[in-house]
Amino acid sequence: MTERTESNVVRKTMSVPEAGRLLGISRNSAYAAAARGELPTIRIGHKLLVPKAALERMLSGEGKAA
């Protein structure tokens, strides 16, 4: 999930639609999952962003009760 911008800076977040594409779900489904707390997000101003590290932890199953 490493993405570099033009200035060669590694992005630590992605947009909700980008996360949805990565997960194979629609934009609307991704926003709905974010609203339900199923997709980890942070808000900066008007932007809703998905931290890549939190998404990777979620996908690996870390933090889930056994």
PDB file of N, CA, C and O in Angstrom, chain B, residues numbered from 101:
ATOM      1  N   MET B 101       0.802  -1.191   0.000  1.00  0.00           N
ATOM      2  CA  MET B 101       0.000   0.000   0.000  1.00  0.00           C
ATOM      3  C   MET B 101       0.848   1.259   0.000  1.00  0.00           C
ATOM      4  O   MET B 101       0.341   2.329   0.337  1.00  0.00           O
ATOM      5  N   THR B 102       2.097   1.174  -0.359  1.00  0.00           N
ATOM      6  CA  THR B 102       2.958   2.347  -0.356  1.00  0.00           C
ATOM      7  C   THR B 102       2.736   3.136  -1.630  1.00  0.00           C
ATOM      8  O   THR B 102       2.897   2.611  -2.731  1.00  0.00           O
ATOM      9  N   GLU B 103       2.368   4.391  -1.480  1.00  0.00           N
ATOM     10  CA  GLU B 103       2.155   5.263  -2.623  1.00  0.00           C
ATOM     11  C   GLU B 103       2.979   6.525  -2.424  1.00  0.00           C
ATOM     12  O   GLU B 103       2.929   7.156  -1.368  1.00  0.00           O
ATOM     13  N   ARG B 104       3.723   6.876  -3.434  1.00  0.00           N
ATOM     14  CA  ARG B 104       4.553   8.084  -3.353  1.00  0.00           C
ATOM     15  C   ARG B 104       3.932   9.174  -4.216  1.00  0.00           C
ATOM     16  O   ARG B 104       3.438   8.905  -5.311  1.00  0.00           O
ATOM     17  N   THR B 105       3.960  10.393  -3.720  1.00  0.00           N
ATOM     18  CA  THR B 105       3.453  11.529  -4.477  1.00  0.00           C
ATOM     19  C   THR B 105       4.563  12.067  -5.362  1.00  0.00           C
ATOM     20  O   THR B 105       5.676  11.540  -5.360  1.00  0.00           O
ATOM     21  N   GLU B 106       4.265  13.113  -6.115  1.00  0.00           N
ATOM     22  CA  GLU B 106       5.253  13.693  -7.025  1.00  0.00           C
ATOM     23  C   GLU B 106       6.497  14.158  -6.291  1.00  0.00           C
ATOM     24  O   GLU B 106       7.598  14.089  -6.838  1.00  0.00           O
ATOM     25  N   SER B 107       6.341  14.636  -5.048  1.00  0.00           N
ATOM     26  CA  SER B 107       7.500  15.117  -4.296  1.00  0.00           C
ATOM     27  C   SER B 107       8.205  13.978  -3.561  1.00  0.00           C
ATOM     28  O   SER B 107       9.068  14.219  -2.718  1.00  0.00           O
ATOM     29  N   ASN B 108       7.833  12.728  -3.885  1.00  0.00           N
ATOM     30  CA  ASN B 108       8.455  11.536  -3.314  1.00  0.00           C
ATOM     31  C   ASN B 108       8.172  11.365  -1.822  1.00  0.00           C
ATOM     32  O   ASN B 108       8.963  10.757  -1.101  1.00  0.00           O
ATOM     33  N   VAL B 109       7.041  11.905  -1.363  1.00  0.00           N
ATOM     34  CA  VAL B 109       6.614  11.761   0.023  1.00  0.00           C
ATOM     35  C   VAL B 109       5.637  10.587   0.089  1.00  0.00           C
ATOM     36  O   VAL B 109       4.722  10.496  -0.729  1.00  0.00           O
ATOM     37  N   VAL B 110       5.824   9.699   1.049  1.00  0.00           N
ATOM     38  CA  VAL B 110       4.943   8.547   1.197  1.00  0.00           C
ATOM     39  C   VAL B 110       3.661   8.989   1.900  1.00  0.00           C
ATOM     40  O   VAL B 110       3.707   9.534   3.002  1.00  0.00           O
ATOM     41  N   ARG B 111       2.530   8.754   1.262  1.00  0.00           N
ATOM     42  CA  ARG B 111       1.235   9.088   1.861  1.00  0.00           C
ATOM     43  C   ARG B 111       0.895   8.078   2.935  1.00  0.00           C
ATOM     44  O   ARG B 111       1.060   6.875   2.731  1.00  0.00           O
ATOM     45  N   LYS B 112       0.424   8.546   4.071  1.00  0.00           N
ATOM     46  CA  LYS B 112       0.054   7.681   5.189  1.00  0.00           C
ATOM     47  C   LYS B 112      -1.451   7.472   5.264  1.00  0.00           C
ATOM     48  O   LYS B 112      -1.929   6.685   6.081  1.00  0.00           O
ATOM     49  N   THR B 113      -2.203   8.171   4.417  1.00  0.00           N
ATOM     50  CA  THR B 113      -3.654   8.055   4.399  1.00  0.00           C
ATOM     51  C   THR B 113      -4.135   7.895   2.968  1.00  0.00           C
ATOM     52  O   THR B 113      -3.390   8.108   2.012  1.00  0.00           O
ATOM     53  N   MET B 114      -5.396   7.515   2.847  1.00  0.00           N
ATOM     54  CA  MET B 114      -6.052   7.458   1.545  1.00  0.00           C
ATOM     55  C   MET B 114      -7.475   7.954   1.730  1.00  0.00           C
ATOM     56  O   MET B 114      -7.987   7.997   2.848  1.00  0.00           O
ATOM     57  N   SER B 115      -8.099   8.320   0.647  1.00  0.00           N
ATOM     58  CA  SER B 115      -9.485   8.763   0.722  1.00  0.00           C
ATOM     59  C   SER B 115     -10.398   7.555   0.949  1.00  0.00           C
ATOM     60  O   SER B 115      -9.992   6.411   0.750  1.00  0.00           O
ATOM     61  N   VAL B 116     -11.616   7.824   1.360  1.00  0.00           N
ATOM     62  CA  VAL B 116     -12.582   6.739   1.556  1.00  0.00           C
ATOM     63  C   VAL B 116     -12.862   6.020   0.233  1.00  0.00           C
ATOM     64  O   VAL B 116     -12.897   4.790   0.217  1.00  0.00           O
ATOM     65  N   PRO B 117     -13.063   6.746  -0.883  1.00  0.00           N
ATOM     66  CA  PRO B 117     -13.250   6.027  -2.157  1.00  0.00           C
ATOM     67  C   PRO B 117     -12.035   5.180  -2.557  1.00  0.00           C
ATOM     68  O   PRO B 117     -12.205   4.096  -3.115  1.00  0.00           O
ATOM     69  N   GLU B 118     -10.808   5.658  -2.280  1.00  0.00           N
ATOM     70  CA  GLU B 118      -9.611   4.857  -2.572  1.00  0.00           C
ATOM     71  C   GLU B 118      -9.616   3.576  -1.741  1.00  0.00           C
ATOM     72  O   GLU B 118      -9.299   2.503  -2.254  1.00  0.00           O
ATOM     73  N   ALA B 119      -9.974   3.683  -0.464  1.00  0.00           N
ATOM     74  CA  ALA B 119     -10.050   2.500   0.399  1.00  0.00           C
ATOM     75  C   ALA B 119     -11.120   1.544  -0.114  1.00  0.00           C
ATOM     76  O   ALA B 119     -10.933   0.327  -0.104  1.00  0.00           O
ATOM     77  N   GLY B 120     -12.233   2.097  -0.560  1.00  0.00           N
ATOM     78  CA  GLY B 120     -13.301   1.263  -1.123  1.00  0.00           C
ATOM     79  C   GLY B 120     -12.826   0.485  -2.337  1.00  0.00           C
ATOM     80  O   GLY B 120     -13.110  -0.706  -2.467  1.00  0.00           O
ATOM     81  N   ARG B 121     -12.100   1.161  -3.232  1.00  0.00           N
ATOM     82  CA  ARG B 121     -11.567   0.470  -4.418  1.00  0.00           C
ATOM     83  C   ARG B 121     -10.615  -0.643  -4.009  1.00  0.00           C
ATOM     84  O   ARG B 121     -10.643  -1.735  -4.577  1.00  0.00           O
ATOM     85  N   LEU B 122      -9.770  -0.361  -3.020  1.00  0.00           N
ATOM     86  CA  LEU B 122      -8.817  -1.356  -2.529  1.00  0.00           C
ATOM     87  C   LEU B 122      -9.552  -2.578  -1.958  1.00  0.00           C
ATOM     88  O   LEU B 122      -9.112  -3.715  -2.126  1.00  0.00           O
ATOM     89  N   LEU B 123     -10.669  -2.322  -1.288  1.00  0.00           N
ATOM     90  CA  LEU B 123     -11.440  -3.394  -0.674  1.00  0.00           C
ATOM     91  C   LEU B 123     -12.417  -4.057  -1.643  1.00  0.00           C
ATOM     92  O   LEU B 123     -13.018  -5.081  -1.315  1.00  0.00           O
ATOM     93  N   GLY B 124     -12.576  -3.487  -2.815  1.00  0.00           N
ATOM     94  CA  GLY B 124     -13.498  -4.054  -3.801  1.00  0.00           C
ATOM     95  C   GLY B 124     -14.944  -3.728  -3.523  1.00  0.00           C
ATOM     96  O   GLY B 124     -15.837  -4.496  -3.880  1.00  0.00           O
ATOM     97  N   ILE B 125     -15.191  -2.569  -2.874  1.00  0.00           N
ATOM     98  CA  ILE B 125     -16.562  -2.142  -2.604  1.00  0.00           C
ATOM     99  C   ILE B 125     -16.791  -0.778  -3.237  1.00  0.00           C
ATOM    100  O   ILE B 125     -15.838  -0.077  -3.576  1.00  0.00           O
ATOM    101  N   SER B 126     -18.041  -0.408  -3.393  1.00  0.00           N
ATOM    102  CA  SER B 126     -18.368   0.859  -4.030  1.00  0.00           C
ATOM    103  C   SER B 126     -18.053   2.036  -3.117  1.00  0.00           C
ATOM    104  O   SER B 126     -17.836   1.876  -1.916  1.00  0.00           O
ATOM    105  N   ARG B 127     -18.033   3.207  -3.712  1.00  0.00           N
ATOM    106  CA  ARG B 127     -17.801   4.450  -2.973  1.00  0.00           C
ATOM    107  C   ARG B 127     -18.856   4.607  -1.875  1.00  0.00           C
ATOM    108  O   ARG B 127     -18.528   4.915  -0.729  1.00  0.00           O
ATOM    109  N   ASN B 128     -20.122   4.393  -2.235  1.00  0.00           N
ATOM    110  CA  ASN B 128     -21.202   4.538  -1.261  1.00  0.00           C
ATOM    111  C   ASN B 128     -21.082   3.517  -0.136  1.00  0.00           C
ATOM    112  O   ASN B 128     -21.323   3.846   1.025  1.00  0.00           O
ATOM    113  N   SER B 129     -20.716   2.292  -0.466  1.00  0.00           N
ATOM    114  CA  SER B 129     -20.537   1.267   0.561  1.00  0.00           C
ATOM    115  C   SER B 129     -19.379   1.615   1.488  1.00  0.00           C
ATOM    116  O   SER B 129     -19.441   1.355   2.690  1.00  0.00           O
ATOM    117  N   ALA B 130     -18.320   2.204   0.930  1.00  0.00           N
ATOM    118  CA  ALA B 130     -17.173   2.595   1.744  1.00  0.00           C
ATOM    119  C   ALA B 130     -17.563   3.701   2.722  1.00  0.00           C
ATOM    120  O   ALA B 130     -17.195   3.647   3.895  1.00  0.00           O
ATOM    121  N   TYR B 131     -18.309   4.708   2.248  1.00  0.00           N
ATOM    122  CA  TYR B 131     -18.758   5.771   3.151  1.00  0.00           C
ATOM    123  C   TYR B 131     -19.721   5.237   4.207  1.00  0.00           C
ATOM    124  O   TYR B 131     -19.684   5.676   5.356  1.00  0.00           O
ATOM    125  N   ALA B 132     -20.580   4.294   3.828  1.00  0.00           N
ATOM    126  CA  ALA B 132     -21.500   3.690   4.794  1.00  0.00           C
ATOM    127  C   ALA B 132     -20.726   2.904   5.847  1.00  0.00           C
ATOM    128  O   ALA B 132     -21.056   2.973   7.031  1.00  0.00           O
ATOM    129  N   ALA B 133     -19.706   2.159   5.435  1.00  0.00           N
ATOM    130  CA  ALA B 133     -18.880   1.399   6.371  1.00  0.00           C
ATOM    131  C   ALA B 133     -18.143   2.352   7.315  1.00  0.00           C
ATOM    132  O   ALA B 133     -18.001   2.064   8.503  1.00  0.00           O
ATOM    133  N   ALA B 134     -17.679   3.477   6.790  1.00  0.00           N
ATOM    134  CA  ALA B 134     -17.006   4.475   7.622  1.00  0.00           C
ATOM    135  C   ALA B 134     -17.981   5.055   8.651  1.00  0.00           C
ATOM    136  O   ALA B 134     -17.614   5.252   9.810  1.00  0.00           O
ATOM    137  N   ALA B 135     -19.199   5.324   8.241  1.00  0.00           N
ATOM    138  CA  ALA B 135     -20.207   5.881   9.154  1.00  0.00           C
ATOM    139  C   ALA B 135     -20.560   4.893  10.266  1.00  0.00           C
ATOM    140  O   ALA B 135     -20.850   5.297  11.392  1.00  0.00           O
ATOM    141  N   ARG B 136     -20.534   3.594   9.945  1.00  0.00           N
ATOM    142  CA  ARG B 136     -20.831   2.555  10.949  1.00  0.00           C
ATOM    143  C   ARG B 136     -19.625   2.226  11.820  1.00  0.00           C
ATOM    144  O   ARG B 136     -19.746   1.466  12.780  1.00  0.00           O
ATOM    145  N   GLY B 137     -18.463   2.788  11.497  1.00  0.00           N
ATOM    146  CA  GLY B 137     -17.256   2.502  12.256  1.00  0.00           C
ATOM    147  C   GLY B 137     -16.556   1.230  11.818  1.00  0.00           C
ATOM    148  O   GLY B 137     -15.638   0.767  12.495  1.00  0.00           O
ATOM    149  N   GLU B 138     -16.971   0.658  10.702  1.00  0.00           N
ATOM    150  CA  GLU B 138     -16.363  -0.570  10.188  1.00  0.00           C
ATOM    151  C   GLU B 138     -15.091  -0.291   9.383  1.00  0.00           C
ATOM    152  O   GLU B 138     -14.288  -1.195   9.149  1.00  0.00           O
ATOM    153  N   LEU B 139     -14.915   0.946   8.968  1.00  0.00           N
ATOM    154  CA  LEU B 139     -13.739   1.371   8.233  1.00  0.00           C
ATOM    155  C   LEU B 139     -13.057   2.445   9.079  1.00  0.00           C
ATOM    156  O   LEU B 139     -13.683   3.454   9.404  1.00  0.00           O
ATOM    157  N   PRO B 140     -11.789   2.248   9.443  1.00  0.00           N
ATOM    158  CA  PRO B 140     -11.115   3.229  10.309  1.00  0.00           C
ATOM    159  C   PRO B 140     -10.908   4.550   9.575  1.00  0.00           C
ATOM    160  O   PRO B 140     -10.387   4.571   8.460  1.00  0.00           O
ATOM    161  N   THR B 141     -11.313   5.639  10.197  1.00  0.00           N
ATOM    162  CA  THR B 141     -11.177   6.948   9.574  1.00  0.00           C
ATOM    163  C   THR B 141     -10.721   7.997  10.578  1.00  0.00           C
ATOM    164  O   THR B 141     -10.863   7.837  11.790  1.00  0.00           O
ATOM    165  N   ILE B 142     -10.171   9.072  10.033  1.00  0.00           N
ATOM    166  CA  ILE B 142      -9.886  10.276  10.803  1.00  0.00           C
ATOM    167  C   ILE B 142     -10.432  11.446   9.988  1.00  0.00           C
ATOM    168  O   ILE B 142     -10.475  11.389   8.759  1.00  0.00           O
ATOM    169  N   ARG B 143     -10.844  12.495  10.673  1.00  0.00           N
ATOM    170  CA  ARG B 143     -11.344  13.678   9.982  1.00  0.00           C
ATOM    171  C   ARG B 143     -10.352  14.812  10.187  1.00  0.00           C
ATOM    172  O   ARG B 143      -9.953  15.113  11.312  1.00  0.00           O
ATOM    173  N   ILE B 144      -9.962  15.430   9.087  1.00  0.00           N
ATOM    174  CA  ILE B 144      -9.113  16.615   9.125  1.00  0.00           C
ATOM    175  C   ILE B 144      -9.848  17.676   8.320  1.00  0.00           C
ATOM    176  O   ILE B 144      -9.935  17.601   7.094  1.00  0.00           O
ATOM    177  N   GLY B 145     -10.370  18.659   9.029  1.00  0.00           N
ATOM    178  CA  GLY B 145     -11.205  19.660   8.365  1.00  0.00           C
ATOM    179  C   GLY B 145     -12.438  18.983   7.789  1.00  0.00           C
ATOM    180  O   GLY B 145     -13.164  18.285   8.498  1.00  0.00           O
ATOM    181  N   HIS B 146     -12.668  19.193   6.501  1.00  0.00           N
ATOM    182  CA  HIS B 146     -13.815  18.567   5.830  1.00  0.00           C
ATOM    183  C   HIS B 146     -13.466  17.210   5.242  1.00  0.00           C
ATOM    184  O   HIS B 146     -14.342  16.500   4.748  1.00  0.00           O
ATOM    185  N   LYS B 147     -12.186  16.847   5.294  1.00  0.00           N
ATOM    186  CA  LYS B 147     -11.729  15.601   4.680  1.00  0.00           C
ATOM    187  C   LYS B 147     -11.872  14.428   5.627  1.00  0.00           C
ATOM    188  O   LYS B 147     -11.483  14.511   6.792  1.00  0.00           O
ATOM    189  N   LEU B 148     -12.425  13.347   5.135  1.00  0.00           N
ATOM    190  CA  LEU B 148     -12.487  12.085   5.859  1.00  0.00           C
ATOM    191  C   LEU B 148     -11.447  11.178   5.226  1.00  0.00           C
ATOM    192  O   LEU B 148     -11.540  10.853   4.043  1.00  0.00           O
ATOM    193  N   LEU B 149     -10.449  10.765   6.015  1.00  0.00           N
ATOM    194  CA  LEU B 149      -9.330   9.983   5.505  1.00  0.00           C
ATOM    195  C   LEU B 149      -9.221   8.643   6.216  1.00  0.00           C
ATOM    196  O   LEU B 149      -9.627   8.499   7.368  1.00  0.00           O
ATOM    197  N   VAL B 150      -8.671   7.675   5.517  1.00  0.00           N
ATOM    198  CA  VAL B 150      -8.449   6.343   6.064  1.00  0.00           C
ATOM    199  C   VAL B 150      -6.944   6.180   6.280  1.00  0.00           C
ATOM    200  O   VAL B 150      -6.184   6.176   5.312  1.00  0.00           O
ATOM    201  N   PRO B 151      -6.498   6.044   7.543  1.00  0.00           N
ATOM    202  CA  PRO B 151      -5.073   5.800   7.789  1.00  0.00           C
ATOM    203  C   PRO B 151      -4.693   4.413   7.260  1.00  0.00           C
ATOM    204  O   PRO B 151      -5.342   3.420   7.586  1.00  0.00           O
ATOM    205  N   LYS B 152      -3.647   4.354   6.449  1.00  0.00           N
ATOM    206  CA  LYS B 152      -3.241   3.083   5.850  1.00  0.00           C
ATOM    207  C   LYS B 152      -2.842   2.056   6.910  1.00  0.00           C
ATOM    208  O   LYS B 152      -3.166   0.876   6.776  1.00  0.00           O
ATOM    209  N   ALA B 153      -2.147   2.489   7.956  1.00  0.00           N
ATOM    210  CA  ALA B 153      -1.716   1.553   8.996  1.00  0.00           C
ATOM    211  C   ALA B 153      -2.919   0.934   9.703  1.00  0.00           C
ATOM    212  O   ALA B 153      -2.924  -0.266   9.977  1.00  0.00           O
ATOM    213  N   ALA B 154      -3.932   1.735   9.998  1.00  0.00           N
ATOM    214  CA  ALA B 154      -5.130   1.224  10.674  1.00  0.00           C
ATOM    215  C   ALA B 154      -5.881   0.248   9.773  1.00  0.00           C
ATOM    216  O   ALA B 154      -6.387  -0.770  10.245  1.00  0.00           O
ATOM    217  N   LEU B 155      -5.955   0.557   8.475  1.00  0.00           N
ATOM    218  CA  LEU B 155      -6.622  -0.345   7.532  1.00  0.00           C
ATOM    219  C   LEU B 155      -5.867  -1.667   7.435  1.00  0.00           C
ATOM    220  O   LEU B 155      -6.478  -2.736   7.414  1.00  0.00           O
ATOM    221  N   GLU B 156      -4.539  -1.592   7.376  1.00  0.00           N
ATOM    222  CA  GLU B 156      -3.737  -2.818   7.322  1.00  0.00           C
ATOM    223  C   GLU B 156      -3.929  -3.659   8.575  1.00  0.00           C
ATOM    224  O   GLU B 156      -4.038  -4.882   8.481  1.00  0.00           O
ATOM    225  N   ARG B 157      -3.975  -3.023   9.762  1.00  0.00           N
ATOM    226  CA  ARG B 157      -4.222  -3.759  11.015  1.00  0.00           C
ATOM    227  C   ARG B 157      -5.593  -4.409  10.988  1.00  0.00           C
ATOM    228  O   ARG B 157      -5.741  -5.565  11.385  1.00  0.00           O
ATOM    229  N   MET B 158      -6.594  -3.679  10.522  1.00  0.00           N
ATOM    230  CA  MET B 158      -7.944  -4.214  10.449  1.00  0.00           C
ATOM    231  C   MET B 158      -7.987  -5.442   9.517  1.00  0.00           C
ATOM    232  O   MET B 158      -8.598  -6.459   9.847  1.00  0.00           O
ATOM    233  N   LEU B 159      -7.344  -5.333   8.378  1.00  0.00           N
ATOM    234  CA  LEU B 159      -7.360  -6.429   7.418  1.00  0.00           C
ATOM    235  C   LEU B 159      -6.585  -7.640   7.888  1.00  0.00           C
ATOM    236  O   LEU B 159      -6.899  -8.767   7.503  1.00  0.00           O
ATOM    237  N   SER B 160      -5.565  -7.421   8.726  1.00  0.00           N
ATOM    238  CA  SER B 160      -4.782  -8.545   9.233  1.00  0.00           C
ATOM    239  C   SER B 160      -5.457  -9.221  10.418  1.00  0.00           C
ATOM    240  O   SER B 160      -5.036 -10.295  10.848  1.00  0.00           O
ATOM    241  N   GLY B 161      -6.501  -8.594  10.946  1.00  0.00           N
ATOM    242  CA  GLY B 161      -7.224  -9.180  12.073  1.00  0.00           C
ATOM    243  C   GLY B 161      -6.655  -8.814  13.414  1.00  0.00           C
ATOM    244  O   GLY B 161      -7.107  -9.331  14.436  1.00  0.00           O
ATOM    245  N   GLU B 162      -5.658  -7.920  13.442  1.00  0.00           N
ATOM    246  CA  GLU B 162      -5.075  -7.498  14.722  1.00  0.00           C
ATOM    247  C   GLU B 162      -6.113  -6.757  15.544  1.00  0.00           C
ATOM    248  O   GLU B 162      -6.928  -6.004  15.010  1.00  0.00           O
ATOM    249  N   GLY B 163      -6.073  -6.979  16.840  1.00  0.00           N
ATOM    250  CA  GLY B 163      -6.956  -6.254  17.750  1.00  0.00           C
ATOM    251  C   GLY B 163      -8.314  -6.891  17.936  1.00  0.00           C
ATOM    252  O   GLY B 163      -9.118  -6.400  18.729  1.00  0.00           O
ATOM    253  N   LYS B 164      -8.595  -7.980  17.223  1.00  0.00           N
ATOM    254  CA  LYS B 164      -9.876  -8.664  17.392  1.00  0.00           C
ATOM    255  C   LYS B 164      -9.798  -9.641  18.567  1.00  0.00           C
ATOM    256  O   LYS B 164      -8.775 -10.285  18.796  1.00  0.00           O
ATOM    257  N   ALA B 165     -10.895  -9.731  19.294  1.00  0.00           N
ATOM    258  CA  ALA B 165     -10.965 -10.679  20.408  1.00  0.00           C
ATOM    259  C   ALA B 165     -11.086 -12.095  19.860  1.00  0.00           C
ATOM    260  O   ALA B 165     -11.768 -12.319  18.860  1.00  0.00           O
ATOM    261  N   ALA B 166     -10.435 -13.038  20.501  1.00  0.00           N
ATOM    262  CA  ALA B 166     -10.473 -14.431  20.032  1.00  0.00           C
ATOM    263  C   ALA B 166     -11.712 -15.144  20.501  1.00  0.00           C
ATOM    264  O   ALA B 166     -11.900 -16.322  20.195  1.00  0.00           O
TER     265      ALA B 166
END
